[in-house]
Every structure is written in C-alpha cells, then in structure tokens.
Amino acid sequence: MSDSNVVPLQKRRPALQQEKEHQRKEKKVAEMRQRFAKALPDKPTPVKDYLKKKRAKKQR
C-alpha cells in the first residue's frame, strides 16, 4: 500500500496553525475596516494608517 499522500501531523501542524492565525488576523482587519469606514468615510486608507502608526509606536 502506497501512502505517498499521507503527511505526518508534526509537519502539518505548524502550517495549520499559521493558516488559522492568518484567518483570525484577516477577520480582525475586516472588522476594523467596517468600523473605520463608518467613522471616517472620506479617509482613503484608515486601517493601513492606523496599523502603521501602531507599529511605529511599538518600535520606539
């Protein structure tokens, strides 16, 4: 019996965790976009600006 399509769980788990974390972050950013769109409809990139400012503050 050939198990060439079987991937050990130890190899797959980090990829699954990264994908899950990515999906969680994307969901959070989508929610932020909706909130910012309601609060600042005339600003072109409010979420990107907010995240850039937050990153800059962390690096200080």
CORJOTA-V396608 format. One record per pair of residues at least 12 apart in sequence whose C-alpha atoms are under 8 Angstrom apart, sorted by the first residue. I is the first residue (numbers start at 0). J is the second residue. If there is no record, write none. Layout:
BEGIN
i = [I;I]
j = [J;J]
END
This chain:
BEGIN
i = [28;31;32;32]
j = [46;46;45;46]
END
